[in-house]
Amino acid sequence: MERPTLDLTADSSSTCTTFQFTNEDHTLGNTLRYMLMKNPEVSFAGYSIPHPCENVMNVRVQTAGEVTAVDAFKQGLHDLIQVGETLEETLKEAEKTWEASQMDV
């Protein structure tokens, strides 16, 4: 499996940028779009996969102007990583609790 990559497209400006991922799919696209839209500075965030045969996903970010699209994108990725880490910690704690309850049986 090829390693995912990320590129900026040529039509980018400071407040509106398209990021192009390779080797990623709807799982990252939809969760990243959700995290981006939680930012009040982001006026639009969307993703598309142009064709199922192409291993490409485009993420478009537009901001209100106070924050650049690149900074909003970085913040969205950071927030998504934090959610993943919190989920992992919660899952590990639940697993320990479940294993402890199984020893009592």
Phi, psi and omega per residue, in radians:
M1 nan 2.354 -3.122
E2 -1.337 2.634 3.128
R3 -1.323 2.406 3.107
P4 -1.095 2.562 3.069
T5 -2.257 2.864 3.138
L6 -2.399 2.298 3.111
D7 -2.341 2.681 2.985
L8 -1.620 2.529 3.093
T9 -1.545 2.844 -3.043
A10 -1.228 -0.344 -3.079
D11 -1.527 0.295 -3.044
S12 -1.375 2.589 2.993
S13 -2.258 -3.118 -3.075
S14 -1.185 -0.489 -3.100
T15 -1.888 -0.085 -3.120
C16 -2.528 2.009 -3.050
T17 -2.444 2.520 3.007
T18 -1.907 2.248 3.098
F19 -1.874 2.371 -3.111
Q20 -2.020 2.076 3.080
F21 -1.721 2.542 2.912
T22 -1.982 2.649 3.106
N23 1.085 0.576 3.018
E24 -2.275 2.879 -3.066
D25 -2.459 -2.781 -3.068
H26 -1.082 -0.468 -3.134
T27 -1.030 -0.901 3.097
L28 -1.285 -0.714 -3.075
G29 -1.013 -0.877 -3.086
N30 -1.238 -0.711 3.129
T31 -1.181 -0.680 3.111
L32 -1.178 -0.717 3.083
R33 -1.033 -0.738 3.123
Y34 -1.086 -0.805 -3.126
M35 -1.141 -0.673 3.110
L36 -1.105 -0.732 -3.100
M37 -1.238 -0.287 3.054
K38 -1.268 -0.325 3.120
N39 -1.387 2.113 -3.112
P40 -1.141 -0.318 3.111
E41 -1.385 -0.251 -3.118
V42 -1.569 2.100 3.125
S43 -1.614 -0.399 3.087
F44 -2.647 2.401 2.988
A45 -2.555 2.253 3.113
G46 -2.673 2.831 3.098
Y47 -2.378 2.746 3.071
S48 -2.573 2.628 2.992
I49 -2.030 1.821 -2.970
P50 -0.943 -0.689 -3.116
H51 -2.720 2.434 -3.104
P52 -1.049 -0.437 -3.136
C53 -1.409 -0.282 3.101
E54 -1.653 2.399 -3.124
N55 -1.610 0.934 -3.030
V56 -2.295 2.459 3.031
M57 -2.311 2.276 3.111
N58 -1.828 2.340 3.059
V59 -2.092 2.120 -3.126
R60 -1.840 2.276 -3.140
V61 -2.234 2.273 3.060
Q62 -2.257 2.319 -3.118
T63 -1.999 2.949 -3.106
A64 -1.355 -0.224 3.078
G65 2.134 -0.453 3.126
E66 -1.242 -0.572 -3.100
V67 -2.120 2.443 3.088
T68 -1.284 2.752 3.117
A69 -1.095 -0.641 3.133
V70 -1.144 -0.759 3.118
D71 -1.128 -0.706 3.097
A72 -1.121 -0.683 3.110
F73 -1.111 -0.794 3.107
K74 -1.060 -0.728 3.126
Q75 -1.134 -0.698 3.092
G76 -1.080 -0.739 3.083
L77 -1.128 -0.740 3.111
H78 -1.062 -0.798 3.127
D79 -1.091 -0.685 3.122
L80 -1.142 -0.693 3.082
I81 -1.094 -0.740 3.123
Q82 -1.087 -0.716 3.101
V83 -1.087 -0.752 3.111
G84 -1.079 -0.734 3.124
E85 -1.158 -0.712 3.103
T86 -1.116 -0.748 3.107
L87 -1.069 -0.750 3.130
E88 -1.090 -0.780 3.123
E89 -1.083 -0.772 -3.135
T90 -1.107 -0.731 3.122
L91 -1.111 -0.752 3.129
K92 -1.115 -0.715 3.107
E93 -1.115 -0.753 3.124
A94 -1.126 -0.664 3.114
E95 -1.119 -0.751 3.101
K96 -1.093 -0.737 3.115
T97 -1.097 -0.775 3.131
W98 -1.112 -0.776 -3.137
E99 -1.098 -0.692 3.108
A100 -1.126 -0.651 3.133
S101 -1.219 -0.495 3.135
Q102 -1.307 -0.452 3.118
M103 -1.279 -0.440 3.139
D104 -1.351 -0.279 -3.078
V105 -1.404 nan nan
